[in-house]
Amino acid sequence: MSQPQDQPRLYSYGSCSTCRKALAWLKQQGIEVEVIDITTQTPSQQELESALEQLGRSRLFNTSGQSYRALGAAVVKALSDAEALQALAADGRLIKRPFLVTAAGRISTGFNPQDWTTLLVQAP
């Protein structure tokens, strides 16, 4: 289980329009996050394992990205969970983004304002 952090962490990519929307929403809500470039620093092994447990494999991979297409859907599907986590840790562009880790260790991939409101604004 992840250790609680002082503030949420957002793994994002500057060229990603969804990441930019998420950052604008966070700013509008007055929520401060630690922003990390997912292409230079992937989520930790513990964060990836927690994401797999919380979300399942289908929500971890950026299926529209070049890295995913280069591997191929059949190859990704054939990976064991351990191999999938290794692949994600090795290439941040494989990870669905933005990748949000709340202070309580909850994880969300992609940007859905309703989900993020529940996780960040209405969280106990």
N, C-alpha and C positions, 0 to 999 in steps of 0.2 A: 504494500500500500504506500502511496506517495506521502511524503511529509508535507504538512501544510506550509505554504509560503506566505510572505507578507502581502504580496499583491499578485494578481493574475499575470501569467506569461502568455504572450501571443507570438507564435512562430508564424511569420508571414514572409511574403516576397514582394518587393517593391513594384514589380511589373504586373502583379496580379490585381485585376480590377476588383475582385471580390474582397481581397485583403484591404484595399483602399477604402471600400465601402464600410467594412468592419471597423477600421480605424476611425473613420469619420463618425460612425455611430457611437463608438466608445467615447470620443471627444464630446459629442452632443450630450451624452448621458453623464459626463463628468467622471468617468471611470478611468483611473490611471492603470496602465499595464506596462510590464516590461516587454518591449518589442525586440524580437530576435529574428534575424534573417535566417530562414529555414534552409537556404542554400549553402550557408557557411557553418551553421550549427544546427544539427538535427535535434529533435527531442531526445532526452536521455532514454536509455534502455528501459528504465523503470516507467517513464512516461508512456513509451510505446506499448509496453506490456499492459499498463493500466488502460490505455486506449483500446487495445484489443479486447480486454475483459469487459470494458464498459460499452463499447460500440460494435464490436464484431469486425471481421476483416473487411467487409464490403464498404465500410465508412472510412477506412484508413488510406486507401489508394486513390491517387489523383488519376482517375481513369481517362481523363482527356489530355493528359500531359505527354510530351515527347518521350520522357523516360519510360513511362508505362507502355506506350505504343512500341518502343524499341524492344522491350522485354517480350511483349505479347500477352494477351489475356490468358491464353492457354497455359503459358509458362507460370504466370502469377497464380493461376488457379491450382496448379500442380504443386506449388510450394507448401511445405509444412508451415505451421505457425512460426516455428523458430526461424526457418529460412526466410519467411515473409518479414519478420521483425529485423533480421539481418539486412535484407535488401532495403527496407525503409530507413534503417539507421545509416546505411552507406550512401544513400542518395535522397536528399531532402526534397528533390523535385518529384519523387514518387509519392510523397505524402500529400493527402488532401489538405488543402489550406483554405483559409487560415486554420491553424491548429491551436486551440485555446486550452490552457490549463488554469483552472480557477485556483484561488487561494486554498480551497478545501480539497483540491486534487481531482475535481470533476473535469472531464475532458469533452470537448466538442470539436468537430471538424466541419469545415464549411461555415457559412455565415447565415444564420437564421435569427432575425431580431427577437422573435418570440422566445426561442430557446435561450438565447443569451440574456434576455430579461429575466427569465426564471433562474438561470445560473448565477448571474452577476448582480441583478438589482433586487430581486426578491429572495435571494439566498439568506438563510438564517444567520 
